[in-house]
Amino acid sequence: MIGSIATSLGVGSGIDTVRLVEDLAAASRDPKVAQLDSRANANKAKISVVAQARSDLENFSTTFADLVAGGTLQSQPSVSDATALSAVAAPGVRAGNLSAEISVQQLAKSQTVYSAYLASATATVGQGNMTLSVGAQNYTITIDATNDSLTGLAAAINATASGVTANILSDSNGARIVLKGQTGAAGSFTLAPVTGGDPALDRFAYPGTGTGLTLAQAAQDAAFTVDGIAYTRTTNSFTDVFPGITLTLKKAAPGVPIAVTSARPTEILRQTLGDFVSVYNTLKRDIVAARSSTGGDQALRTLETQVTALISNTVTSDPEINSLTDIGVFTNRDGTISVDTAKFEAALAAKPDAVEALFSPTRDATHDATTDPGLSGSLKSLKDAATASGGSLASLKSRLDKEGQLIADARTRMEAREVAYKNRLTRQFSGMDARVAALKATQSYLTQQIKLWSNGNN
């Protein structure tokens, strides 16, 4: 064992074979590692710039879509008394010319009735059948030994799915049942025990004979006028007076007119156009950087062409203003875009609805996502195509990921070969060291014998 250790340390030959093996192995391995590191770093850089371009595109599309969905890029109704009425236009509804006066006579209400107090929610109510009538529809409610309690009665009423809901309210006085119908006069209801049941059920009849449920609020329709024309609705929120605009009545104010007009988001459109130009230029710059990093990849060339086309593509069906170029957006020599402010302001003054529709496209019977995708729809289509499986960005990322795996596999194979080479060097130099040690021992023996022979001859 000692001889083996000595040999491995180069004692036999006097040469530092350990250091020599390390240096020879490093001389073989280091250039290969450097080459693979260079390939791996270059591939990682490509993946990074492509990921940045994809992130820019996705964020651009998502943010723009959120603005459109939120309604901030289109004209919205404006009311003179927000405590009495609210009005909100759905995405794509043009409200730029809205002008009306609304007077609210009464709000829609739901019928509400309640019982006298019982000792608790589990107190018995009596067994038998009751008939719940809502309009022309009758519902049978059965109370028997399995549900003879205030909570059982409430559950049985709720199970009818009649539109009447029952709740149990408890306080220091005990518990009572509260029934509430749907809003509007048509939501009124009655509750009557069927003959032959426990007389105790009479406590929950409506209308009753003095011991039944008490009326807290009667059902009624909303009543209001629009420019002097009378309307009624079963709810306080509706969209059929001004198509696509949700009106919500908040309080009655008979004879008090509420002005409903529109507020055009002119300043927001200006800001959004500026933001669009800024984000577009960032996206374009990052796509160019990715294309340069990947050696002019064709997928990125195609994407760059598609992004450039956003500026001149027709995105609405308006005959005069249907693209960004129509409102003053132009392409610079370096591929970035800018805005001719004077042209934009002129378009906004002459055809505000058409300019607005570029950002928040019209949605009605004749304008849909096919005829009027708008900038948001066009950008989303581009993004979806590029990032979908098989799309330009998705395919490029797949190729770069595959290249990264090939580099990793090559590194594994290289390391295995270099380990084998180092082990071979160790064995070879260990063998050499052992042979040199043996030769030295023979030399020493022969030298000793020669000296003995020489002394013997003297």
HELIX and SHEET records of a PDB file:
HELIX    1   1 ILE A    2  SER A    8  1                                   7    
HELIX    2   2 THR A   17  GLY A   70  1                                  54    
HELIX    3   3 LEU A  150  ALA A  159  1                                  10    
HELIX    4   4 ALA A  185  GLY A  187  5                                   3    
HELIX    5   5 PRO A  199  PHE A  204  5                                   6    
HELIX    6   6 THR A  266  SER A  293  1                                  28    
HELIX    7   7 GLN A  298  ALA A  309  1                                  12    
HELIX    8   8 LEU A  324  ILE A  327  5                                   4    
HELIX    9   9 THR A  341  ALA A  350  1                                  10    
HELIX   10  10 PRO A  352  PHE A  359  1                                   8    
HELIX   11  11 GLY A  374  THR A  387  1                                  14    
HELIX   12  12 SER A  392  ASN A  457  1                                  66    
SHEET    1   A 5 GLN A  76  VAL A  79  0                                        
SHEET    2   A 5 ILE A 258  ALA A 263 -1                                        
SHEET    3   A 5 ALA A 100  GLN A 106 -1                                        
SHEET    4   A 5 ALA A 222  VAL A 226 -1                                        
SHEET    5   A 5 ILE A 229  ARG A 233 -1                                        
SHEET    1   B 3 LEU A  85  ALA A  89  0                                        
SHEET    2   B 3 ILE A 245  LEU A 249 -1                                        
SHEET    3   B 3 SER A 237  PHE A 238 -1                                        
SHEET    1   C 4 THR A 165  ASP A 171  0                                        
SHEET    2   C 4 GLY A 174  THR A 183 -1                                        
SHEET    3   C 4 SER A 110  TYR A 114 -1                                        
SHEET    4   C 4 THR A 214  GLN A 217 -1                                        
SHEET    1   D 3 GLN A 137  ILE A 143  0                                        
SHEET    2   D 3 GLY A 128  VAL A 134 -1                                        
SHEET    3   D 3 PHE A 189  PRO A 193 -1                                        
SHEET    1   E 2 VAL A 329  THR A 331  0                                        
SHEET    2   E 2 ILE A 337  VAL A 339 -1                                        
END                                                                             
